[in-house]
């Protein structure tokens, strides 16, 4: 068989929990939950849970207090240690980057794409797993595909410590009757909106009316979701660094904010921090978004495009505060977040990215 281009998606197994077990071998085999300051009585969410903890229904994004109620007596709660995960991630990516004739595109702490031309992608996947294990003592799973979308989705079928190939040949055999929620980038809200159009399975999405999807989701995302039903997506892996589209800051308050003055002050502080991150890159802000979570757990997002791209701190902060004035002042607030979207640098991004690339 002649060599052909392949995309491999490498995803570290329970990365954060695995790093903690590596640092504390006595935790091996125990339910480990990492999140916030490690105190399950405080407001925070689970960053990751070991497989042992997942057996009790604990997962990423779950409030720590709920995780504590589900957790067994021997569960261990730990604080998030960004520096430690950064260091191990660098080792992982270094090991993969050293593989022969491989192009590496980093997606985050614990995952990346590998581009390689070969007649035997499984052998490259095994080499990647061996390299990561030797360098860090950690395990990973590998999805093998003929594009980024299929490789990314394939990884879930290989977990843990395995690999799986998903291509145009077996796409509908594997994915056709599965729910749309199992597609990369389809969350519960999109799943619900698709269901309102009678689209519940991957095959139904592929067979759906593109014009109807464009009317529902817009010209970019409507086409993307329709193509996603057939597993279509970019094929080229590029090692160009990801260009951030925005910077955001958010915080969960240990005590609900109860007055407009408290909310306004918190928004102002978060907006100043988000603007500072954009200013450090020397890139103008074009849009401001506000996220609010009312008590007990209802979330809304608001956005405002600025009249023109700006590097004026006061203008960005004022836009965020103005968004805050439209919030329900009779409801207590448990979380606020401000995201500042930036103007792309000259020349833009040379790489064809998927629409969900920045949300992984």
N, C-alpha and C positions, 0 to 999 in steps of 0.2 A: 504494500500500500504506500502511495506517495505521500510525502509530508504535506500537510495543509494547516492553515492557521486555526488555532484554538484559543478560547478564553477560559482561564481557570479562575474560580473565585475561592480564595483561601479565607476561612473564617475560624478564628480561634475558639475552641470549645470552652464555654463558661469562663471567658478570659479573666475578668476581674476576680472572680472567686478562685480560679485556678492559680492566679498570681499570689493570692493570700495564702492558699494552702501550700504553695511552694515556699513562702516565707515562714509559714508556721505548720510544719509537717504534722503536728499533733492534731490538726483540724481535718486531716484526711478521713473521708467517710462520714463526716458530720454535716448536718444541714448548716450551711454558711450563708448569711444574708449580709450584703454590703450596701450601705446607703447612708446619706447624710453624715451626721457625726457619730453614727453607730449606736445612737440611743433610740430605741423603738418607742419611747414615750414622747419623743419630739416629732414635730411635723417635718416629714421628709418622705422621699419615695425610694423604693428599692432600686439600686443601680444594677445589681445582678444577684442571682441566687444560684447556689450550687445545684447540681442535679438532685442531690439528696433533699434539698429544700423545695425544689420544684415538685417533688412527689407529694408535697402537702398543699399544692395549689398556690405556691408563692412564686411570683414572677416580677420581671423588671417593670417599673412604673407603678407598682402597687404601693399605696401608702404604708409606711413602716408600721403604723399602729395596727393595720389589718394583718400585715405579715406576722406581727407578734402574736395575734390571736390564733393564727393558723399554725404557727411554728410549734414543734414539739419541745419538751423541756430541755433537751440537749442542744438546741439550736444556738448558734454563735452569731451575734450581731457585731459588725465591724464598720468603722468609718471609711469613707472614700479617701484614697491616698493617690491623688493625681500624679504626683512625682514618680511614685513607684511604677504605675502603669505606663507612664511615658517612657521610662527607662527600659522596661521589658518589651514594649512595643517597638522601640528602636532596634533592639536585638533581633526581634522577629523579622522585621523588614530588612535588616542587614543580611540575615541568613538567606532570605528569599531573593534578594537582589543579587546575591553572589552565584545563584544558579546559572549555568551556562545558557546563553542565547535566549534569555527571558527578559521581557519588559515588564516592569512593576508599576502599577498605578495604585497608590495608597488611598483607601477610602476612610479609614479611621484608625483608632487604637488597635483594633482587633481584626481588621479585614482588609483585603486588597484584591485587585485583579492581577493575574499574570497573563501576558500575551506570549504565545510560543507557536512556532511552526514545527510540527512533528507528525509522525505517523502513529505515535503511541502516546496520547495525552495522559493515560493512566500512569505510565512510567514517570512522567514529569510530576504528576500529583504525588506519587509515592516519594519521589526525591524531595519535594517540597515539605512533606510531612516529616521525613527523616531529618532534613536540615533544621527545621524548627525545633524538633525534639532534642536534637544534639546541642543546639545553641542555647535553649532555654529550659529544657525539661518539660515543656508544655506540648499538648496535643492540639491538632487542628483538623478540620474537615475541609474537603475540597469538592466544589461543584465544577463539572466540566461541561462546557457548552460551545455552541457555534456563534454565540454572541453574549454580550454582558447580561442581558435579561435572563436567558436560560441558564447561564452559569450561576448567577446569583440564586435563582430559585432552586437549582439542582442541589445546592449545598445542604438545604434542609433535609433532603432525602439521604444524605450521607452521614448525618450526625448520629452519634459522636464518633470521632476518630476514623471516619470512613470517607468514601468518595462516591459520586454518582454522576452519570452522563445524561444530559438532557439536550436534545437537538430537535431540528425540524422533523426528523424521522419519527421520534417517539413522543413529541409534544402532546398531541391530543390523546394518545394512549395513556400517558401519565397524568395529564392535567385536565383533559376535556371535561370530565364530570365533577371536578372539584369546584368548590365555591370560589367566587371572585376574590374573597378575602385572602386567599392563599397566593395572590399575585403580588409581586414586588411593587409597593407604592399604593396599594389599595387598602385603605383603612376602613374602619367601621362606618364612617360617614359616607364615603364614596360607595361602599358596598350597599348601603341603604338606598342611596340615590339611584344606583344601577337597578336594584330590585324594584324600584318604583316604575322602571321602564320594562319590567318583566325579564331582566337579565340577572340570573342567579349563579350560573355556572360559567366556567372559562369558555366553553364552546359557544354558549349563548352570546357571550361578549364578542367572540370572533365573528359570529354570524349576524351581529347586530347592525343596525342602520347607522353608518358613520355620521350622516347629517343630523340624526337625532341626538347622538352623543355630543356633537359639536354644539348643538343648540343648548344642551344641558351643562357642558363643562367648558365651553369656549373652544376657539380654533386650535389651540396648542394641545391642551389636555384632552379634548374630545378625540382628536386623532391618536394621541398617545394611548389612551385607554383602549380604543378600538384595535390598534396594532398589538397591544399587550395581550389581548385575547388569543392571538396567534403566536405569541412569544417573540415578536419582532423587537429589534433594538440595535444599538450601536455594536459594531464588531471590532473596532480598533481599540486596543489598549495603549495608552499614551502615558509616559512618565512625567509629563508636564505637571507642575504643582497645581493643586486645586486653588482656584482663585475665589476667595470668599465673596459671596454676594451680599452678606450682611454681618452685623455684629449685634448680639443681644445680651441682655442682662435680665435675670429674673430672681425673685426671692419668694419663699414661702414664709409667712409670718407665724411665729409661735403663738401670738395672740392676734385675733382678727382685728383689722382696721375698722373702726366704727364711725369715723367722721370724715367729711369731705376734705378737711384740712390734712388729716393723716394720709389719706389717699393721694392728694395732690403733692405733698412733700415726698412721699415714696416714689411717685412717678418721676418727679423732678430729679431725684437722686439717681434712679436707674437710667434715665435718659442721658444724664451727664456722663455716666460711666460708659454707656453704649457709644455715645458720640466720641468719647476719648479714644475708644478702640479704633473707630473709623479715622479719626484725626491722625492717629499714629501711622496709618497707612497712607495718609495724604490724599484720601479719596472723598469726594463730596457725597453727601447724603441726599437721596432723591425721594425717599418715602419713610414714614414712621409708622410702626405698628404697635398696638397695645394689646396685651393679653391680660385678662382678669379672671380670677376664679373666685366666685362668690361662695360663701358658706351655705350648705356644707360642701358641695363639690360640683358646682355648675360653672362651666368655662365659656367665655366669649372672647372673640378677637375682633379688633377694630383696626382700620388702616386709613392713612391719609397721605396722598401724594403731595409733595411740596411744590410750590409754584415754580421753582427752578432748583437745580442742584446747588447745594450750599455747603460751605465749611464754617458757617456761622453757628457756634454752639447755642446761642440764645434762640435762634430760629428753630433749631431742632428740638430743644427742650420745650419751647412754647407750643410746638405742634403736638408733642406728647401730652403735655398738660391739658391742651384743648380737647384731645380725645378723651381724657379722663373726666372732663366735665359732662360728658354724655352718659357716664355710668349711672346705674341705679343707686341713688344716694341713700335709699332705705335698706339696702342690703349690706351685710358685713362682708369684708373682703379678706380672703385667706392667702391669695397669691397675686402678684403683679409681675408683668414682664414687659420690657420695651425692646423692640428690634428696630435697628436703623439699617435700611437697605441702601447700598452704595452704588454710585456710578461705576460702570466697568472701566478699567484702565485702557489707555490707548492700545488699540490692537485687539482688545477683547480677549476671549478665551479661545485658543487655537484648537481645542479639543471638542469633539462632538460629545456632549454629556447627555445622559438621560434626564428627563424633567425631575426625577426624584433623587438625582445624584447628591444634592446638597442636604437631603433630609434623612440620610441613612443613620 
